[in-house]
Amino acid sequence: MESYQILKKNLIESKMSWWLEETELELKQIQSIVSEIYPNLCDSDIVRTDNGESEWKHYTRLSLETLKKKGIVKKVNPTKRDGLWVKNKNISINYLKITSSFINEYYDLPSYERNTFNSMQYNFFKKEWYLSKNDIASYINKGSSGIDFLWQAIIFNLFSKIVYYYHKKNYKYCSDFIGWRFYEYHRQYPIQCIPIFKGKFKNFVDEYLLTVLNKNKKNKYITGHSLTNMNSYCAFLFSIFELMNKDCCEFNIEEVISEIKDYDEFKDEFSDNPKSMSYIFKNTLLNYK
C-alpha cells in the first residue's frame, strides 16, 4: 500500500479527530494540519500524472469525500470544489473527565517513593508508578475502557509534570485539591504529591504499550481506537486545567501549549518519529486549541 493510501485510511478511521465540531476550515488548512500530523505520509514528490498534484493532497480530498458520505463533515458551499469544510455537530466523541473513579484507580497504581525534591517551601517524596507488561495487557483485555484508562493515566502524569516544572507555586494547591475533591482515602492517606510515570510519555505509549499490543495481536484495534479518540485524550488534558482554573488556581491554557511546544524538557517527552502515537498525540494537541 502506498503512503498516500495509508494516509487516506488513517484519516477515515480517525475521523480527523483533531478537528473540532462546527469549525470551518479551508482545504489548504486541512492539508497543512494533515501534513504536520502525518509528515511521513505526505510526500510531495509523489505526484499525479494527469495534473501534477501531490497524491497525498488528492487522497486527503478523497478522505473528506468519504467522511462527507458518512455524515461526519460537509462542505459549507457545495458548489465550490476547494471551498470551506466544516465538521458536523453531535459526532459521537467520548469526552473524558477527571472523576473519583479514575483518581482512585490512578493512585492505586503500583508506585514507590524514589527520592525527595523541593517545590517552593514544600518538601515531598517523589512517587513514580510503573505498569508491567502483564498489567498493561490486563487493561487492554478490558476493551475500550481499559485503553482509555491507560491514556488518561499517562496524560494525567503529563499534567502533573507541567505543573511541577513550570507552575511550582500551584503544585501543592493542585495536589491538595485533587486529593480532597476526588481521592476516596484522602483523610486517612493525604496525598503529598501526584505520582508520575517512571519514564517519558513516549516510553509508555510507543514502547511499553505497543510491545504488549503486538504480542496481544490487538494492535490494529487499539491503534484505531486510539486514533479515533485522540481528540478526546487531548480534551482530557485541557479539562483538568479548566477544572483547576474554576475551583483551584489559575492557568493560562495558551501558555501550557507553548510549554509543551517550546521547552526542551517536553520535546523529549514525545518521539520525533511521525509514525509514533506519541508524536501524533503531540501534534493533535498543538492543533486542538
Secondary structure as the mmCIF struct_conf table of DSSP 4:
data_model
#
loop_
_struct_conf.conf_type_id
_struct_conf.id
_struct_conf.beg_label_comp_id
_struct_conf.beg_label_asym_id
_struct_conf.beg_label_seq_id
_struct_conf.end_label_comp_id
_struct_conf.end_label_asym_id
_struct_conf.end_label_seq_id
HELX_RH_AL_P HELX_RH_AL_P1 SER A 3 SER A 14
TURN_TY1_P TURN_TY1_P1 LYS A 15 LYS A 15
TURN_TY1_P TURN_TY1_P2 SER A 17 TRP A 18
BEND BEND1 TRP A 19 TRP A 19
HELX_LH_PP_P HELX_LH_PP_P1 LEU A 20 LEU A 20
TURN_TY1_P TURN_TY1_P3 GLU A 21 GLU A 22
STRN STRN1 GLU A 24 GLU A 26
HELX_RH_AL_P HELX_RH_AL_P2 LEU A 27 ILE A 37
HELX_RH_3T_P HELX_RH_3T_P1 PRO A 39 LEU A 41
TURN_TY1_P TURN_TY1_P4 SER A 44 ASP A 45
BEND BEND2 ILE A 46 ILE A 46
STRN STRN2 VAL A 47 VAL A 47
TURN_TY1_P TURN_TY1_P5 THR A 49 ASN A 51
STRN STRN3 SER A 54 SER A 54
HELX_RH_AL_P HELX_RH_AL_P3 GLU A 55 LYS A 69
TURN_TY1_P TURN_TY1_P6 LYS A 70 GLY A 71
BEND BEND3 ILE A 72 ILE A 72
STRN STRN4 VAL A 73 LYS A 75
BEND BEND4 VAL A 76 ASN A 77
TURN_TY1_P TURN_TY1_P7 PRO A 78 THR A 79
TURN_TY1_P TURN_TY1_P8 ARG A 81 ASP A 82
STRN STRN5 LEU A 84 LYS A 87
HELX_LH_PP_P HELX_LH_PP_P2 ASN A 88 ASN A 88
TURN_TY1_P TURN_TY1_P9 LYS A 89 ASN A 90
HELX_RH_AL_P HELX_RH_AL_P4 SER A 100 TYR A 107
TURN_TY1_P TURN_TY1_P10 ASP A 108 ASP A 108
BEND BEND5 LEU A 109 LEU A 109
STRN STRN6 SER A 111 SER A 119
TURN_TY1_P TURN_TY1_P11 MET A 120 GLN A 121
STRN STRN7 TYR A 122 TRP A 129
HELX_RH_AL_P HELX_RH_AL_P5 LYS A 133 ILE A 140
TURN_TY1_P TURN_TY1_P12 ASN A 141 GLY A 143
HELX_RH_AL_P HELX_RH_AL_P6 SER A 144 TYR A 166
HELX_RH_AL_P HELX_RH_AL_P7 LYS A 168 PHE A 182
TURN_TY1_P TURN_TY1_P13 GLU A 184 GLN A 188
BEND BEND6 TYR A 189 TYR A 189
BEND BEND7 GLN A 192 CYS A 193
STRN STRN8 ILE A 196 PHE A 197
BEND BEND8 LYS A 198 GLY A 199
HELX_RH_AL_P HELX_RH_AL_P8 PHE A 201 LYS A 202
HELX_RH_PI_P HELX_RH_PI_P1 ASN A 203 LEU A 209
HELX_RH_AL_P HELX_RH_AL_P9 LEU A 210 ASN A 216
TURN_TY1_P TURN_TY1_P14 LYS A 217 LYS A 217
HELX_RH_AL_P HELX_RH_AL_P10 ASN A 219 THR A 228
TURN_TY1_P TURN_TY1_P15 ASN A 229 ASN A 229
HELX_RH_AL_P HELX_RH_AL_P11 MET A 230 ASP A 247
TURN_TY1_P TURN_TY1_P16 CYS A 248 CYS A 248
HELX_RH_AL_P HELX_RH_AL_P12 ILE A 253 ASP A 262
HELX_RH_AL_P HELX_RH_AL_P13 ASP A 264 LYS A 267
TURN_TY1_P TURN_TY1_P17 ASP A 268 GLU A 269
BEND BEND9 PHE A 270 PHE A 270
BEND BEND10 ASP A 272 ASP A 272
TURN_TY1_P TURN_TY1_P18 PRO A 274 LYS A 275
BEND BEND11 SER A 276 SER A 276
HELX_RH_AL_P HELX_RH_AL_P14 MET A 277 LEU A 286
TURN_TY1_P TURN_TY1_P19 ASN A 287 TYR A 288
#
